[in-house]
């Protein structure tokens, strides 16, 4: 019975929408009557309408708002039109819709590689469902950033560069890290998409909020946002975004493994060594050079593949790069890097593919199986703060780098 159901040809078309329905239900369970990150967004929407308030200031009892001013507009508009309870239900539904669209687009992006079998999609869900789940429980905007990245890549794969630039520009204008595509797209032989991306970002940042708040307030918001970003990049000014920023990024892993930095308000640490600042910087530069070299060589090896395959591998390398080098990366931010995760699920190459199985086990322990009641307090805390997810991403990258590209077809332009 199960085998017949799994082999039903209608299942691949139906499954993303079923997942979206489950995601919307999970979001509503946590967001309706709760606070979460959606509560921050709604607070910022109110402050934007009031005017004269630094939206990016440190907030006691919650995380900071480090988004460009235009991102506050949808929430301000919803608060003008709807009561807060209705907004929370609506946002839950939109998160479910975003989940479904993201899965549909991932399936499209994988077609040049032969797609995934039903069991490979099951493995994808088992290994990476926590990325979706955290977006639902937090009410995170990162889910829609990931959806915009995937939609942009679908248009890029189809040769619709302008539409690709608009969607990638929307993602970059909201989250900044996808701005790396502005540099990467010309190298991927898609300069028009890069130009449209930059124009989209400029329009959303500089023009869209202007009529709603006036010149003085608009430039004040932009200045506050620029100061917050400068603090997150330089680590100066005790910026709230880089306090307790442990996560799967390079800085979020090595800073806490190699120095006794507090991971939380209780002051707990997870370091295995105590290095000075100079030694730490040297280790981070060396590790960054290794990761960067692998990413560049992986993308370069696929330069002779057909355009759909080449572009998707190179785009996957870009999404891994901005996830690994971001000042702050949480699990829910990886929604924008699900393409390499899906490519990873084309494996394993066999029972003896120990690298794939080891990486899969690391993903299970750092995400799906990282449950306090299942593992106990000590292991639960260690897997969360001990850099396991970062090294799982490293193993994923090495496995993808090892996968040979197809031989170029005779007469194919190089």
ABEGO torsion letter per residue (X at the ends): XAAAAAABAAAAAAAAAAAAAAAAAAAAAAABGBAEAAAAAAAAAAAAAAEGBBAABBBBGBBBBBBBAAAAAAAAAAAAABBAAAAAAAAAAAAAAAAAAAAAAAAAAAAAAGEBBAAAAAAAAAAAAAAAAAAAAAGBAAAAAAAAAAAAAAAAAAGBAAAAAAAAAAAAAAAGAAAAAAAAAAAAGBAAAAAAAAAAAAAAAAAAAAAAAEAAAAAAAAAAAAAAAAAAAAGBGGBAAABGABEABAAAAAAAAABBBBABAAGBBABABBBBAAAAAAAAAAAAAAAAAAAAAAAAAAAABBAAAAAAAAAAAAAAAAAAABABBBAAAAAAAAAAAAAAAAOBAEAABAAAAAAAAAAAAABAABBAAAAEAAAAAAAAAAGAAAAAAAAAAAAAAABBBBBBBBGBBX
